[in-house]
Amino acid sequence: MVGSVAGCALLSADDARVTTPGGAVVTARADEAAAREQQPRVREILQDLWDQFDLADKPEVEQQMAPGGLRACTLDVTSDISAWAESARLRVSEEENPELEAEQAQLVRDWLDANGWERLDNPAPDSSPVTYHRDADGFKVTVAPQLDARVSLDVESPCFDDQGRQVG
């Protein structure tokens, strides 16, 4: 670890001064800094998806969001490749209602299709109601009916490497 004379900055061996794709100069892991810069776009996408749900008493998306955060993009714990992700769940009815869940999830899928999102292969069995989507910029969306009267949405930014460059 290196410390500054005034004690204002501590850098670990993995930290560096980097300029992220968004133009910020940071002293941090470049992958994490670049991923964090994606939070506004991730939230914008999540709001767009949320707006597709057609329920009279739908709460605001902020009331249904889980805390967003960094996600590792690989299973290699030594790899510095990160993305930013946010998720939300909408309860579509007080009791289980698979038909309404499917209908609400389909509204989101239709919007994704109409807006140029590519539908990705689902490695799960054909009976799985979960779908995966990616846009031209590398953002990914998961639409997952929970079969308990909820539909989950997950939005993940592209992945960034240890130099702050978009990868994959």
URURTA-V675428 format. One record per residue. N is the residue number from 1. RES is the residue in three letters. PSI is psi as a letter, one per 30 degrees, with the letter a starting at -180 (NA if undefined). OMEGA is omega in degrees with one decimal (none if undefined). D_FIRST is the distance of its C-alpha to the first C-alpha in whole Angstrom. Layout:
n = (N,N)
res = (RES,RES)
psi = (PSI,PSI)
omega = (OMEGA,OMEGA)
d_first = (D_FIRST,D_FIRST)
This chain:
n = (1,2,3,4,5,6,7,8,9,10,11,12,13,14,15,16,17,18,19,20,21,22,23,24,25,26,27,28,29,30,31,32,33,34,35,36,37,38,39,40,41,42,43,44,45,46,47,48,49,50,51,52,53,54,55,56,57,58,59,60,61,62,63,64,65,66,67,68,69,70,71,72,73,74,75,76,77,78,79,80,81,82,83,84,85,86,87,88,89,90,91,92,93,94,95,96,97,98,99,100,101,102,103,104,105,106,107,108,109,110,111,112,113,114,115,116,117,118,119,120,121,122,123,124,125,126,127,128,129,130,131,132,133,134,135,136,137,138,139,140,141,142,143,144,145,146,147,148,149,150,151,152,153,154,155,156,157,158,159,160,161,162,163,164,165,166,167,168)
res = (MET,VAL,GLY,SER,VAL,ALA,GLY,CYS,ALA,LEU,LEU,SER,ALA,ASP,ASP,ALA,ARG,VAL,THR,THR,PRO,GLY,GLY,ALA,VAL,VAL,THR,ALA,ARG,ALA,ASP,GLU,ALA,ALA,ALA,ARG,GLU,GLN,GLN,PRO,ARG,VAL,ARG,GLU,ILE,LEU,GLN,ASP,LEU,TRP,ASP,GLN,PHE,ASP,LEU,ALA,ASP,LYS,PRO,GLU,VAL,GLU,GLN,GLN,MET,ALA,PRO,GLY,GLY,LEU,ARG,ALA,CYS,THR,LEU,ASP,VAL,THR,SER,ASP,ILE,SER,ALA,TRP,ALA,GLU,SER,ALA,ARG,LEU,ARG,VAL,SER,GLU,GLU,GLU,ASN,PRO,GLU,LEU,GLU,ALA,GLU,GLN,ALA,GLN,LEU,VAL,ARG,ASP,TRP,LEU,ASP,ALA,ASN,GLY,TRP,GLU,ARG,LEU,ASP,ASN,PRO,ALA,PRO,ASP,SER,SER,PRO,VAL,THR,TYR,HIS,ARG,ASP,ALA,ASP,GLY,PHE,LYS,VAL,THR,VAL,ALA,PRO,GLN,LEU,ASP,ALA,ARG,VAL,SER,LEU,ASP,VAL,GLU,SER,PRO,CYS,PHE,ASP,ASP,GLN,GLY,ARG,GLN,VAL,GLY)
psi = (k,k,l,l,e,f,g,f,k,k,k,l,f,f,l,l,k,l,j,l,f,f,f,k,j,l,j,a,k,e,e,e,e,e,e,e,f,f,e,e,e,e,e,e,e,e,e,e,e,e,f,f,k,i,k,e,h,k,l,k,e,f,f,g,k,l,k,l,a,k,k,k,f,l,f,j,f,f,k,i,j,l,l,k,k,k,l,l,k,k,j,f,l,f,l,k,i,e,e,e,e,e,e,e,e,e,e,e,e,e,e,e,e,f,g,g,k,k,k,l,k,j,f,l,l,f,f,k,f,k,l,k,l,k,l,f,f,g,k,k,k,k,j,j,k,f,g,h,g,l,k,k,k,k,k,k,l,l,k,k,a,f,g,g,k,k,l,NA)
omega = (178.8,178.5,177.6,-178.9,-178.4,-179.6,-176.6,-176.3,173.6,179.9,172.1,-179.8,-178.4,-176.9,178.9,171.8,-178.7,171.9,-177.3,178.3,178.8,176.3,179.4,173.5,-174.4,172.1,-176.2,172.0,-175.2,-179.5,-179.0,-179.9,179.7,178.3,179.9,178.4,-178.1,-175.6,-179.6,-179.9,177.5,179.2,177.5,177.7,179.7,177.9,177.7,179.0,-179.6,-179.1,-179.3,178.5,-175.3,177.9,-175.8,-175.1,-179.0,177.3,174.7,-177.9,-179.0,179.6,-175.1,-177.3,168.2,177.8,177.1,178.6,178.6,175.5,172.9,-178.7,178.7,176.5,179.2,-175.9,179.0,-178.0,176.8,177.5,-172.3,174.6,174.2,-179.3,175.6,178.0,178.1,176.6,177.1,171.8,-175.0,176.9,179.9,179.6,179.1,-179.2,-176.1,-179.7,179.6,174.9,-178.5,179.9,-179.1,177.5,-179.4,176.1,178.7,179.9,179.1,178.4,178.4,179.0,-177.8,-177.7,170.9,177.5,177.7,175.3,-177.6,177.4,176.6,-179.1,179.8,177.1,-179.4,-178.7,-179.2,179.2,-176.7,174.7,-178.9,-175.0,177.1,176.4,-175.9,179.9,177.5,175.5,-178.7,178.2,171.3,175.4,-171.5,169.7,-174.0,-179.4,175.4,179.3,176.6,171.7,178.4,174.5,177.8,179.0,-179.1,178.0,169.9,179.1,-179.6,-177.3,-175.3,173.6,-178.6,179.2,176.5,179.3,174.9,none)
d_first = (0,4,7,10,13,15,12,13,10,7,6,5,6,10,10,12,15,18,21,23,26,27,26,23,20,17,13,13,14,17,19,19,19,22,24,23,26,28,29,32,34,33,35,37,38,38,41,43,43,44,47,49,49,53,53,55,53,49,46,44,41,38,40,40,36,34,30,29,25,23,25,24,26,26,26,24,21,18,20,18,22,22,25,27,29,32,35,38,41,45,47,51,53,53,55,54,55,54,56,55,51,52,54,51,49,51,51,47,48,51,49,46,49,50,47,46,44,44,45,43,44,44,43,45,48,51,51,48,48,44,44,41,41,39,40,39,36,34,34,36,38,39,43,43,46,46,49,49,50,47,45,41,40,36,35,32,30,30,27,24,22,18,20,21,25,27,28,31)
